[in-house]
Amino acid sequence: MPRPLVLLLGDQLSHDMASLRDLPDNTVVALCEVAAEGTYVPHHPQKIALILSAMRHFAAELRDRGHRVHYSALDDPDNAQALVDEAERLAGLYACDEVRVVRPGEWRLWQAMREREDADLPWRLIEDDRFFTAPEAFAAWARKRKAPRMAHFYRMMRQRTGLLMEDGQPAGGRWNFDHDNREPLSTGTRPPPPPRHGRDETTKAVLALVAEHFPAHFGTLENFHWPVTRRQALGDLRHFLERLLPDFGRFQDAISDAEPFLFHSRLSAALNLGLLSPREVCEAVEARYYRGEAPLNAVEGFIRQVLGWREYVRGLYWTRMPAYKRRNALGASRGLPAAFWSGDTDLRCLRRAIEMTRDQAYAHHIQRLMVTGNFALLCDVAPEALCDWYLAVYADACEWVELPNTLGMVLHADGGLMGSKPYCASGKYIDRMSDHCRHCRFDPKQATGPDACPFNSLYWAFLERHADALSGNPRMSLIYASLRRMSDDKRAAMREQAEAFLARLDTAPAYGQGVHRAGYDATQELIP
């Protein structure tokens, strides 16, 4: 009788995982905390704590269901501290004849495991069927299209699943209600506070462990509020459906100086770990529309994020890697601004986004795209530097979803594969969608001078620098027409303003090269 070791990763905490089906009686299920997975980028302490606490709770559930479980804790003396090595150590310990594992969320692990498929102790890799689309199905769809755009993929997924479809047509007669989802936050509007989950002994122990072993990583543990069990995740889902979904759509793109969460669900981390399934979440949201409890623009906008965008970026990741990670279409080479670790900047919008990230391991998608991402784009920050930062600091950042969003959507470094134009903007956008500017020393209405918002000159200077690559883009024709109508003196003044700002912009060393206390001290020992 075969004796497999089933390795469950930290983002595979579902009882219906393909690797847990039809198991022989002598199967050993292994979950492994290893230092290498916490330090290859300096993950936010809340992100590490979320994953480790969720893993420990899930291991207890597996035991309650009768599984034989080996749990390798981070401070176990025999722990190999690297995932493949630890799994093979355990397989030898239990005399297992193979290691079974579902496709991981990162190419580096996928490659390391594939290299072991024909080893003396073979690894058996299983497809992850928790998603709506398998990588092979996405690849077959993409091969039929010159430009595999998300909008076309999303329509196909709506038709395939039947979500928000009525007699073969989209509910409401339109596929996309994004134009109804662009209101700034109304004066006096106060979003409901998020659920605060109690910390049991398991979570308390994990928080103490993370504080001990990862003290130099960017971020605090004080505001840890993430769901670490399916029951808690279902509570977050109910909170979103009942308290947030009705206003989610219209305020989806709004930014607040004081409110980090607004009406966003914050369900992505639970989805990525496996505590919730994308299908159950989409069906629950759809049901609210048909019961008349949420407007169509909110429901469609949310389902588009999960059914459309989430599945689309995963498909791109698995069909374009590993070459995708090396893309740098605009030739950006600047290091990561030091303020991304310290928050030390006079730009109010940027400082608040970084402070919220530090305190919550979270910033909503418009803060990521149009504040920190837009700033990095306009400053020509190297894709690798920004991608590593996003992967490190956000609790919901798995590489399969983070990399395409950052490299493709934020930085336009894939040459337009994901987005048909760069998402660049001046200070006027931030002023329109947020209340940051009223608290900022810079004036979004000025492009030059000591009080001018740096986003303005950086925006026009970026367009000038990359005119060869971007001016032929039909979606940018109006912007470049405006640039051409500017006087030479005005263009020169803005270019000079931008160059002076960039010359003063401090950058941080790469991870592992001594980032200061707010980031990562490479000289500090993480594992005693």
Residue, then its C-alpha position, 0 to 999 in steps of 0.5 A: m500500500p502506498r504511504p504518501l506524505v501530503l504536504l499542505l502549504g500555508d495557502q492551501l487551508s481547505h478541507d476539499m483540497a485535491s491532495l486530501r481526497d482518496l487517501p490511504d489509511n497510512t497517509v501523513v499530512a504535513l504542514c511546515e513553518v520554515a524560516a525561508e518562507g518568512t524571509y526571502v522578502p521581509h514579509h509584514p509581521q501580520k502576514i506571517a502571523l496570519i499564515l502561521s496561526a491559520m496553519r496551526h488552527f487548520a492542523a488542529e481541524l485535520r486531527d479532529r477529522g482523523h488525519r495523522v498530522h505532523y506539524s513542523a513549528l518554526d522553532d522545532p530544533d530539527n526543522a530544516q527551515a526550507l520547505v522542500d528539505e523539511a518535507e523530504r526530512l519528514a517523508g524519511l522520518y515516516a518512511c513515506d514513498e512519495v510527497r504529494v502537493v497541490r500546485p503552490g502559489e509561486w513559480r520558485l516553489w513550483q520549479a523546486m518541486r518539479e525538479r524532484e518529480d523523478a527523485d528517489l523520493p518522487w514528488r507528485l504535483i496535483e492541480d489546484d481545482r479551487f479556482f474557476t479556471a486551470p492554467e491549461a484552460f486559460a492558456a487555451w483561451a489566450r492562444k486564440r487571441k492576439a491581445p488576451r484582455m481581461a474584459h473578454f476573459y471576464r465575459m467568457m467567465r460570466q457565461r461559463t458560470g452563469l453568474l449575473m446572467e439572465d437568459g444568456q444576457p448580462a444582468g442589467g444589460r451591461w457587462n461592466f458598471d464601473h462608471d457608476n463606481r467612481e464617487p469620492l467619499s461623501t462628507g460625513t460618511r463613516p464606514p462601519p468598523p471591521p470585525r475584531h476577532g478574539r485571539d485564542e491561545t494559538t494566535k497569541a502564541v503565534l504573535a509572540l513567536v513572530a515578534e521574537h523571530f521577525p523583529a526587524h520586518f516592516g510593520t506592526l502586530e498591534n492591530f492584528h485583526w485577520p481571520v485565522t479560521r474558516r468560522q472567522a472568515l465566514g464572519d467577515l463575509r457576513h459583515f461585508l454582505e450586510r454592512l459594506l456591500p450596498d455602498f461598496g460599488r460607488f465608493q470603490d475608488a475613493i480614498s480616505d485620509a482617516e479610514p483605511f478600509l472604507f467599504h472594501s471586503r478585505l476578504s482577499a487574504a482569506l480567499n488566498l489562504g483557502l478559508l473561503s472559496p471564490r465560488e461561495v463568495c461570488e454566489a453569496v454576493e450575487a444572491r444579495y442582488y437578487r434579493g434586492e439587498a445590494p445594487l447591481n453596480a456594487v455586486e457586479g464590481f465585486i464579482r468582476q474582481v473575483l471571477g474576472w480579475r483574480e482568475y485573469v491575473r493567475g492565468l497570466y502568471w502561470t502561462r507567462m512565467p518565468a520570463y514575465k518576472r523579468r519584463n521591464a518594458l519602460g527600462a525603469s531602474r531607480g531603487l525603491p524610495a526609502a519612504f516606502w519603508s519609513g513613511d517619511t515624506d511630505l506627500r500626505c497621500l503617500r505617507r498615509a498609504i504607507e502608514m496604513t500599510r505599516d499598521q494594517a498590512y493592508a491598503h485598498h486597491i486604489q491606494r496601491l494602484m494610484v498612490t504608491g504605484n503611481f508614484a513608483l511608476l512616475c519615478d521609474v522605480a525598477p519593477e523588481a524593487l516594487c514587486d518585492w515591496y508589495l509582496a512583502v508588505y500586504a497580507d493578501a500578497c501571493e506572488w501569482v496575484e501580486l506580480p501581474n498586478t504590480l509589474g503589469m498593471v501598476l508599472h506597465a512593465d509588461g509592455g501593455l499585456m495587462g493594461s492597454k495604457p499606463y495607470c499614471a495620473s497627476g495630483k488632480y486625480i488624488d485631489r478628486m478621489s480623496d481628502h488627502c490634499r486638504h491636509c498636505r503642504f503641497d497644492p495639487k493645482q500648482a505644477t511648479g514652484p515650492d508648493a506644487c504637488p510633485f505628482n504634477s511635474l512628475y506626471w508630465a516629465f514621465l510622459e516626456r521621457h517615455a514618449d517614444a514608447l507611449s505616444g503612439n498609444p491611441r488611448m494616450s493621444l489626448i494626453y500627448a496632444s495636451l503635452r504638445r500644446m504646452s509652451d516650451d517654457k512650461r514644459a522645461a519648467m516642469r521637467e526641471q521641477a521633476e528632475a530636482f525632486l528625483a535628485r533629492l529622492d532617497t532610495a533604500p538598499a535592496y532587501g538583504q543589503g541593510v534596509h534601515r530599521a523601518g524596513y529590514d536590518a540584514t545584520q540581525e539574526l532572525i532565527p536564534 
